[in-house]
Amino acid sequence: MKFTLKDYQSEAVRDALDNLRKARNRWHEDADRYAFSLTAVTGAGKTVMAAAAFEALFHGDDNFDFDADPGAVVIWFSDDPSLNEQTRFRLMEASDRIQHNDMVVVENTFNRAKFEAKKIYFLNTQKLGKKSLLVRGHEPEDDEAGMFPETRPDMRAFTIWDTIRNTVEDPELTLYLVLDEAHRGMGKLNATAQNARTTIVQRLINGAGGIPGIPIVWGISATVERFKRAMECAEKRITLPDVTVDAAKVQESGLIKDTILIDIPDESSGNFDTVLVRRGAAKLKAITEAWAKYAERQEDDISVTPLMVLQVPNTPDPNEIGRALDTIYQNWPELPNGSVAHVFGDHTTQRFGNRDVPYIQPETVQDSTWVRILVAKDAISTGWDCPRAEVMVSFRPAKDETHITQLLGRMVRSPLARRIAGDDRLNSVDCLLPKFDAKTVDQVVNSLMSGDETAGTTAGRVLINPVEMTPNPAIPDEVWEAFESLPSQSRPQRGAKPAKRLTALAHELAADDILEGAGRKAHAALHAALDQFQADQSATIEAKRKAVLTVDGMTVVADMKGQSKSFDQFWEDADMAVIEDAYRRAARILSPDIARTYVDYLAYKEATPDEADEFEEALMNGRVAVAAMGLMTELQAVVDTEADKLAKAWFTEYRDAIKALPDDRRDAYREIQELSTDPQDVDMERPVARYEATKIRERGVENLIPTYTGHMLCDDKGEFPAVLNGLEADVVSKESERDDFVCWYRNPQQPGQSSLGIAYQAGEEYKIMRPDFLFFAQGADGKVAADIVDPHGAFLGDALAKLRGLAIYAETHPDTYRRILSVDTIGEKLRALDLKSEDVRKAIAGADAKNPDAVKKLFQGTLGQDYV
């Protein structure tokens, strides 16, 4: 893969491959047909995950412990040829093992008896319609009458249905069907529906008229509920566990934007259309300037050219569109002429007012940076995305909230595939709705925030008419420096390998000229650890070595006359295939790269390349040695311990050098640092800008949100709006009254480098909690002290799990904070638990998780204290 998979992407690929392995084996053993789905929100990188799965399917993958299927054939099916083309391009962009000629667009001229192994064939609904040349002369219903003419009316030897049948029936091949955006076009697969009108997708799944159903069906979409329901009605098809990507992990990754900002008209503003179009132009100009300034600060070749989507009704008024374009150009005269394109279905140049606007294919918009204004209807609401679409002005009427929601779901992908640390402006998308009233906007917000099926997205935050907060100029630099030094934590990653983490870190350190020869030094350290392991376990390893080199078994001797049988044991020297298999298993423990370099290292100790035969034998001896070590369960711990120790040492030693790098490089190190099965400390980033709502709608009435002073972010009046419950307001009030108080920080509950996260374990899974408040004090000597004060809520189901996570964090960071308090209202009193107290931490660790009042008793007991 050209891309490093995110944690959640690796998990999803591993689970999908497990399903594909089971389905493949059971199809060839018992002819059972299988189906499963991969569900992930828009922007999660479903095509990247598919590319990783296809690489493993065609070529095998040691990281996923997956053996290749030499007869694998994939049909990628969607209902839109332009989506197929976009997918094909993305697969090429993501994969370095799937070549251009391995991806075949099935055109009307396609004419083969069978599909070829290790290829992906792109098909769409129109190609399988009755009028298509691919199926002419062969409808599945004809097969029931035995109509298989040798020559079709169009002189082709095979229709596409013949090709599918022949591929399914070939025992050396395995046909996989991937349904892209699987929630589209899926009806019920019952007999009545089939008799009335059998759809193409249903034929592919169930088979029809002598054409067998495709053995393995994999649905990929943001919302696959319809696909799952359809599979329940499929004929003789077994469903495997669906692969569902946690939307919270996608949000944490930074691949999708954190905030959707929605502007609705002020009823006193007159012509809503003109006001919000003018405002949209201003937003597009501002975000363009913001990206340019960011690129200048980074001193890198970062380039983001934002565009505006102008969404219109299905039967638009060309003059109204023309007036909107005129308004945009009047308010941003520097916008070059020829910056407008459309994606209407008729694919011809359109006349909007006095402007001729050309058509552009949706899949090419992202790379066509000359397009700054894109006029669209609803065709791009599903399946299309454009990461540089930063602003949307929608002229669709209020009844079309579903289309608004769907399109917003396509606009959330981050332009640089990462979060911009601390800057809400560059992590947001703007939506202006001149035709909507406040009530309908609330419906859009609720759909986005609840993960509605029409959206298929997690938006993090959705704010209506927000105000930008910037760093409070009254806060001393020493406080901000203390803020940036606080250790936030990452969520542990399932299946992370310390050796892979170390070698990835070494690669980046060398690439950035921070540590010369870092890769060589990393491998040398692991080679030394393996040498020591061999010395400590020499006798056992020698026995394992003999086991690798010898295959033992039994020969059955049958006496037919005497009706008896005996067993003769035999020993044979292992052949190369057996040794290679044992070596590969060991390489999966070490990592293939380290196994290879250790074999070379052992060989060079035994011979030199100048002695060709001797060196070849030395290489084989090295592979056998690695294979023998791989049979010992202790090997994993030895390699993991050494790799983890060195990686942590390097992160500590080169922390300042890494922090001095541009954002994109620091983000690469952050991803490597988080590649661990344990929570890892990551640096906080000073927030540059953050959007906050200033009004809240309650029971149809819009009320101002209370504002507070002393916050680290504020508006131009020095105030920060915050919705605080009674306990939270009491905590802010008490802390603000302390003599040494300097400022407070409402810790964002959304992921980001400006939000303090603490890992905690909920069952077998790790999650991230985000304490509500940070407070900063400054003594007479100028030293800054940081406090965590977290209003807890002892009645909540996850209260004890979060409290335990906070206790572990306090124990592992004893000198970082002056106080770490958990506060709750018990009866009529505010009570606190001091997490810096060892006795308190022991009591939390020993609390009965099955007792719903366990946390409340801790606050009430002698270890609790009055919060004053």
N, C-alpha and C positions, 0 to 999 in steps of 0.2 A: 504494500500500500504506500502511496505517496503521502498520505496524511496519517498522523498519529491519532488513533481512535480515542475518543473521550471514554471515560470510565463506563458510562451507561451504554455507550455504543458497543464496547467490548463485551459487556454482559449480554446485550441483546444478540450480538453475533454468535456468541458461545451457545446461548439457548436455542437460537434458530438452527445452528449446525447440529445440535443434539437431536432436534426434531427431524432434520433432513437425514441424519444417519439412521435413525430408527425407521423412518418411512422407506428409505432405500432398501434396507435389509429385509424388512417385512414384505415389501413389494416383490422382491426377487425370490424370497423363500415361500411366501404363501399367497402372492398375488393380491394382497390387501391394499386398498387405496386409502390415502391419508390426506388430511388438510389441516392447516393451522394458519394463524394470522400474526402479523407484526404490527402493533399499534404504537404510534409515536406522534406527538404533537407536531404541527407544522414547524419546520426549522430545525428539527432534531437531527437531520442528516440521514434520512431513510435510504437515500441512494448510496451514500458512503457505506452504510451498514450492509446493504445488498452487495456492493462491490467486494467488500471483505469476505462475505459469505461465498460469492462466486469464485474468488481466488482460491479459497480453501477447497471448494467443491471440485474445481478443475485441477488444482496443483497440490492440495494438502496444505496443512498449516501446523507446525509444531507448537506454536503459542497456544492454539486452541485444541491441541492434541487430536487433530482431525486428519484422517487419511483420505486422499483424493478418491473420487469416483471416476474411473477412467472412461466410463460411458455416459457421463452426465451431459444432458442437453437441456437448455433452458429456453422456454418461450416467455418473453416479456410482453404482456398483453395490457393494452389500455384502450380507451374509447376515443383517443385523440392522437393522430400521427405527430402533431407538433410536440405533445408531451413525450412521446417516444423518442423524438429527436433530441429533446432536452435531456432526457434520461441517458441516452447513448453518449452524449457529450460529457455528462457528469461522470459516468462510469469510466470513460477514458481519462478524465481529469483526476479521478481518485485512485485508479489502479495502475500499477506498473507491471502487472503480470498478465493482464488481459489486453491483448493487442487489438489494434484497429480492425484487422480482418477476422477477429473472433466474434465481432458483433455485426450481425447481418440484418439489415432492414429487408423484410420480405416484400418484394415488389410484385406487381402482376405478372412479371416474366419468370418468377420463381418456378422451377420445375425439377424436383428431385424426388427420388424414391424414398429417401429417408433424410432426416436431419443428421448433421455431423456432430460427433462428440466434441465436447469442450468448446461449444459455441453458444452464443445468446442470439436468439431470433426475435426480432421485434415485429409484433403483429398488432393491428388495431381492428376495431369493430367493422369499419367500412371495408377492409380487405376481405372479410369473410361474409359480406352481404351477398344476396342471391345474384346480383348483377356483376359481381366481381369476376374478373378473368381467372382468379385463383380457384374458384369453385365451379366455374361454368361446366355444365355437362355432368356434374356430380353433386346432387343434393343428397343428404343422408337418408331421406325418405326413400330414394330410389333403390338403396342397397337392400331394403327388405324384399324387393322383387328380384334380387340377384343381378342388378344391372351394373356390371363392371366392364364397360366397353374398353377394348384395347387402345383405341384412339378416341380422344374426346373431340367434340365438335370444333374446338378451337385448335386442334392438332397437337395438344399437349399430352404427354404420356401419363402425368400424375397431377391430380388436383391436390390442394393443400390438405384436404381430408384424407386422401390416400397417404400422403407423407406422414401425417400424424398417426394414422393407423399402423403403418409399417414400422414407425419408430417405436411405438408402444409395444408392438409384438416382437421386436428384436430383443432377445435375452441379454445381449451385450450392451444394450443402451438403457438409460434411465431418463425418462422425460419428466421435467419439472415445469409446472405452469405457475408463473408469478403474475398475479392480478394487481396491477398498479392502481392506486386510488380505488381500492376494492369496494368502497361503499357506493360506487356509481354503477348503475345498470344491473343491480342484483335483485331479481324478483324471487318469489317463492318457487322452489323446485318441486312442487307437487305435480301429480299426474294431470290434474285438471288444467293447470297453467301450461303444461307442456303440450297437451292436445290442442289448446287454444292457439298458442303461439310460442313455440320453443325458441328461446333466445340463443344467440350465438354463445354467450358465456355459459349458459346451461348445457349446451351441447358439448363444449369443451370439458366441463366438469363431469357430467353424467354419461356422455356418449349418446349416440343416437344412430339408428339405421345401420348397424354393422360397424360403426366407428366406436371403439372403446373410449371410455373416459380417461383423461390423463391421470396417471397414477398418483402424482404428488402435486397438491395445489397449495400455494403460499400466497396469502392475501396481504398486501402492504398498503397501509393508509393511515391517515390521522384519525379516522373514525370508521371502524370496521364492524359496527354492530349489525348492520344489514348482512354483511358477508357472513358473520357468525351464525345468524339466524338461517341464512340460506344453506349453510353447511349442515345444519341440523336436519334439514329436509332432503339432503342429497342422498342419492341411491347408493347403498353399500359402500359408504365412505366413513372412515373412522377419523375423529378429530383428535389431534394432539394438543397438549397445553399451549395456549396462546402466549406469545411473547409480548409483554406490555412494558413499555419504557416509562419510568417514573417521570412525570412532568416536572416535578421539583428538581430532579437532577439535570434536566435539560436547561431549566432556568438558571441553575447554579453554574452551568458550563459557560455561560456568556454567549452562546451561539444565537440566542434570540434576545430581542430588546427587552429591557426591564419595564418600560412604561409606555402606555398608550395615552396620549393627551387628546382629549376631545373638546373642541370648541363648539358651543352652540350660541345662537344669536341672542343678544340683549334686545328685548322687545322694543326698547326705546331707540334702537339704532337705525331705524328707517328701513332702507332696502337691504334685507338680510343677505341677498345673493352678492351684491356688490361689496358689502362690508367684509364678508368672510372670504371672498375671492381675493380682495385686496390684502387681507390678513394672511391668507395662504401664500401669496406672493412674497410678503415680508418674511414669513417663516422659511420659505425656500431660500431666499437670499441670505437670511441669518444663518441657517444651517450650513449653507455653502461656505460662508465665511468662517464658521466655527471649524469645519473640517480642514479648511486651508490653514488656519492658525495651528490646529493640532499637528498637521503634517510638518509645519515649520518648526514647532517646538521639538518634534521627534527627530528632526534632521535626518529623515529617512525618505525613501521613495514611496511613501504611503500616498495613495490617490483615491479619494472617494468623491464622486461627482453626483450629488443628490438629484433626484427628480421628483416631480409632483404628478400624482395620478389624479386626473380630472374625470370623475366617474359620472356618467350621464344615464338617463333612462333608456330603455330599449328602443323607444321611438323618440329620439331627441329632436329638439328644435335647433337646426344648424345656426340660426342667427343668435340664439341664446349662448351657444358654445362660442361663437365668434365674439360676442360681447365679453364673455369671461376671459378669453385670450387677450382681448384688447386691454382689459383691466390689469391683467398680469403684466403686460409689456409697459403700460403707463406707470405702474408702480415699481418696475424694475427695468428701466430703459436699457441697462447694460446687457440684458439677456440677448444673446445673439439671435438674429433672424434664422429661421430654419431649425429651431430647437423643439418643434412640436411634431409628434407623430400620433397615429391612432392604431387601434387593434380591432376595428370593426370586422364583422364576419364577411363582408363582401370584398375585402382585400383591395379596394381601389382608392385612389386619391379622393379625399372629401373636401367640399367647399364649406368652410365655417366662417360666416360673415364675409369678409373680403380676403380670407386666407385660404390657400390651398394646402392641405395637410396630407402628407403621404402615409401609406400603410406600412407597418413594420411587424414582422413575425414576433409574437410574444417571447419566444425563447431566446431571441437575439437582443432584447432590450437591455439586459444587464451590461453587455459589452459594448453597446452602441452609445457611447457617452455623449454624443451630440444630442441625444434625446433628453430634454429637461422637463418637458410637459408631455404626458402620455394620456390621451383621451381614450376612455374605455367604457364599455357597457358592463355586462356581468359575465362575459365569457371567460375572463381571467380570474374569476372568484375561486375556482378550484383547480388545483394542479399546477398553477403558474406561480412563480415568485420572483421577486427582483429586490435583492438586498439594498440597493441604493434608492429604493422608493421610500422617501422620508416624510413626505407630506401627501395627504389626500384631501381633496375637496370634492364632496359628493352632491350632485344635483338630483340624486334619486329621491323620490318622495318618501315620507315618513313610513309608509306601509312596507317599504322595502328594507326593513332593518336586517332581515336575514342576509341580503346581498352585501350590506355594509359589513356585517359581522364576518362573513366569509372572506371578503377582500382584506379586511384588517388582519385576518388570520394568515393571509399570504404576504403581508408586509412586515412581519416581525423579525425576519432574519437579519442578524447583525452584519453590516457591510464588510467588516474585517474578520468575521467569524470569531470575534472575541469581544468581551466587554471592555469599554474604555474606562479605566479606573477613575472612579469618583466624579464622572461627568454625566449627569442625567441628560444634558442636551444631546449628547452623542449616543446615548443609549435609549432614545425615545423615538416614537413615531407620532406625527401630528395628524389628526383627523378633524376636518371642519365640515359641519353639517348644516348648511343654511336652510334646508327644507324640514328640519326636525324640530320638534318641541322638546321640552325638558322631560316629559313623561316617556316619550319614545326613546330618547337617549338613555334613560334609566334601563329600558329593556335591553338595549345594546350592551350596556355596561354589565348587566346581570348575566347575559349570555356569555360574554367574554370571561367574566370572573368565575363562572360556575363550570367552565369547561364544556359548554354546550356542544352537541354533536355537529352543529352547523359551523362552529368555529374551528374545532380541532386544534386549539392553541391554548397555551397558558400565557397570560399577558403580564404576570407579575402584579403590576398596578395599573388601574385605569382611572384617570383623573379628569374631572370636568372643569374647564376654565381655571387651571392651576396658576400659581405664582412661583417664579424662580427664586430659590434661596441660594445665597452665596456665603463664603466664609465671613464670619463676623469680624470686622476690623478691630474690635476691642480685645480680641483674644491674643495673648502674647505668643510669640513664636515658640517659646519653651513648652507651652501647652500642646501646640500642634506636634512638636517633636516627640513629646511623651505619647500622644495619640498614635503616631505612626510607629512607635516602638512596641505597641501592644501586640501580643501574639494571638492572631485569629487561628482557627483550626479548620482543616479540610475533612471531608467525609472519607473514611477509608474505602479502598477499592477492592472489590472481590477479584481474586485471581492475580493480584499484582505480584510481580516477581522482583525482589531486590536486585538481582544481577542485571536484569534488563533496565531497571531504574538507574543503576550505577553507570552502565555503558552509555545510556542515553545522556546522562549528565556529563560524562566525559566528552562525548561528541560535541555538546554545546559549549563547554568550557574551552575546548580546543578551537572551535569555530570562531569564538569571540576573542581569541588571543588572551584568555584569562589564565589558562594553564597549558603550557606547551607540552605536547605528548601525553595529554590526559588519558587518551584511550589506551596507550601502551602501559601507562602506570596503573590503570584500573585492572587491566588483564594480568599484569605482573603480580599485583596484590592477590588476585584470586588464584593465580597459578601457585603462588607460595602457600596459600591456604590448602590447596589440593595436594601439594607435595607433603605438607604436614599431616594431612588426613591419611595419605598413603603410608607414611612412616608409622603413624599411630595404629593403623589397622592392617598392617602388612600381611599377617597370617590369614585374616579373614578375606582380604582382597585376593590373595593368591588362590584360595579355594573358589572364590567367585570367578576368577579368571579361568580356572579349569572348567567351571560350569559353562562359561561362555563358549569355550573351544570344543566342548564335547556335547553331543546329543545322545541321550540314552533313551531306550524304549524297549518294547517287548515284541517278539515275534510269536504269533499263535501257531502251534503245530497241532493239526487235527488228525486223529486216527479214525477214518471213516468206518473201518471194519469193527474196531473195538468200541466205537461210539464214545471216544474220549478225546481230550485235548490237553496240551501242556504249553508252557510259556518259556521261551528262550530269551533271556535278556541280551541286548546288544548295545554296543557303544560305537559311535561313528564320529569322525572329525566333523565339526560344524562347517558348513559351506559359507561362502561370502554373504549370502542372503540372510542367514541366521545371525552372523556377527553384525551385519549392518543394522538389522532390526534391533538388536540389543544396544548398539551404539546410539541409535536414534532415540530410544527410550531414555537413555542417560542424558542425551543432549537436551531433551525437553526439561530435565531437571536443572541442568547448568545454564541453559540457553544455547541454541545452536552456534552462536558466534563464539562464546567462551569455550565450548567443547572443541570447536575447530582449532582455535589458537592454542589450546592446551595440548592437543594432539601434535601440532607443529612443534611446540616447545619441547615435548618429550622426544620427538623424533630428532631434533637438532642436538639433543644431549647424547643421542646414541650414534648418530651418523651425520654426514654432510651430503648436500645435494649432488656434489661431485661424484659420490659413490652411489650411482643410480640404484642398483639392486639393493644395496644395504639400506639406503634411505627409504626405499619403497617398503622394505620389511619393517623398518623402524616406524614408519607411519602406521602400518597395520598393527604393530605392537601397541602404539599409542591409542589406537581406536579400541583395541581389546581392553587396555587398561581403563579407559573411560567407561566402556561397557560394563566392566567388572565393578567399578565404583558405583555405577548406577543401580546395581542390584542391592545396594546397602541403603537402608532407610535413613541412616544418619547423614548421608551426603547432603540432603536438602538443607538441613539446619546449619551445617558447616558453611555452605556457600551463601545462604541467606544472611547469616550473622556477619560474615566478613564484608559482604557487599553493602549491607545496611550501615555498618560502622563507618566505612570509608565514605559513603555518600553523605552521611550526616556531617562528618568532619569537613568535607569539601563545601557543603552548603554553609557551614559556620565560617570557615576560613575565607571564603570568597563572597560573603554576603554583601559587603559594601561595593565590590566590583560589579556584582549582578544588579544591585539597585541603581547603579549609574548608567545602565543600558537603556535604550529606548523601550517603550511599552511592549512592542511586539516581542522583543527578545526576553524581557522579564516575564512575559506571559508564558513563553516556552519553558522557562525554568520553573515557574509556578506549577505548570502541568506535570513536570517531572517530579517535583517535590511531593505532589499529591498522589503520585503513583506508589501507594503504600497500603499495606493491610492494617496499619495503625494510623490514628489521627496524626496529622503533621501540622506543625506551626507554620503559618504563612504570614507575611507582613501585611499590615493595614496600610491603606492609602488615604491621603488627605482628600476629602471631597472638594471638588471644584465648583459644582453646581448641583442643586437638587430641586425638583419640583414638588410642591406641596399644595394640597387643596386648601382653599380658604373658606369654602362654604360646604355645607352638608344638607342633603334633603332628607327630612324626616316627616313621614306621613303627608307627603305632598307639599310640605312647606320648606322653603330654603332658608337656612339659618347660618349666620357667621360662625366659623370655628374660633374658639378662644385663642388668644395669642399670649406668648410668654417672652420674657426677656432673659438674657444670660445664656442663650443657646449658642452653640458653636457655629450654626448657620442661621442666617436671618435675612429679612427683606431690607429694603432701603430705609426702613424706620427702626431697624434693630430688633424686630419682632419675629417670632417663629410660631406658626399656627400648629396646634396639636390637639387631637381629641384624646383626652385623658379620662379614665374612669376615676372613681373616688380614691381608690388606693394609690393609683399612679400620681394623681394630683397631690395627695398627702406627701408622697415620697419627694416629689420635686420641691414642694414647699419647705419641708424640713431640711433637705440638703442645701437649698439655696440660702437658708438662714444661718448656716454655720459660718463662723468667723473667717475661716480660711478659704471659703468657697470662691472659685473663679468662674466656672462655667459648667454647663451640663450638655449632654448629647443624647438625643432620642435615637437609640440604635435601630437602624432600619431593619424591618423584618423580612425584607427581600435580600437575596444573595448579592454579593458584590464586595469589592475590596475595601469599601468604606463601612462595612457592616461586620461587627465582631461576632464570629460564629464559634460555637463550642460543641464538640461532638458528644453525643450520648447514645447509649445502646438501648434500643426498643426491641425486646426479644432477641432475635439473631441478627437484626439489621441495625446499622448505625444511621442516625439522623443528626441534623444540626439544629441546635437551639440558639436563639439570639436574645441575650439578656436585654431587658427594656432600656436600662439607663447606664450611662457612664458619667461620673462626676469627677471634676478635677479641682484640686486645691493647691495652694502655693503658700509655703511657709515664709517666715521672715528671712530665712537664708536663701530664698529664691528657688528652692527645690520643689519640683512639681510632683504631686502624689495623685494617683488614679484610683478610683473606687468603682466597683461594680455593685449596683444596688438593683436587685431584680424583684419586683412585685410578682409573687409566685403563683398563687391560686392553688392551695393544697387540695381542693376538691376535684381538680382535673384528673382524668384517667392516667395521663403521662407525667404527673407531678413528681413521683418518686424517681422515675427514670431520668428526668431532666435534672433533678436535684443531685442524683448520683454523678451525672456527667459534669455538673458544675463543681462538685466536690473533688473529682479526679483532676479537673482543670486547676483548681486552687492548689492541690497538692503538688502538681508538676510545675507550677509557676509561683513558688512561695515568695519571691522577692519582687514580683512585678506590680502587685497592687498593695495599697495600704489596707483596704478593706474589701472583702467580697461577702456581701450580705444577701440573703433571700428573705423577703419580707411578705407577711400576709396579715390579714385581719382575722383574729381569733376572738370570737365573742365581740366585745366592743373595743378591744385593744389591738394596737399594732405590735406584732411580735416579729423577731428577727432571728435567723440562724446565721452564726458567724462561720463561714466556710473555711476560714483560715485556721480554725481550731481543730486540732487532731481528734479530740474527743467527739466533736460534732460530725466530722467525716466518718469516724468509726460507727457512730450511731446510724448515720444515713446508710452506710454499707450493710449494716445488719438489720435494717428495718424489714418488716414482713411485707413483701410485695403483694401478697394476697389480701391484706387488710386494707380496705378502702380509706380507713382513717389513720393509716400509718404516718403520713406526712403531718397531718394535723396534730398528732400526739407528739411529734418531734418539736413543733412550735410551742405546744402547751407545756412540755416537760422542762426539767431543770436546765437542759442545754439551750433552750430558747431564752431570749432576753427581750425586754421591752424595747421597742424601737423609738428612741427619743432623739 
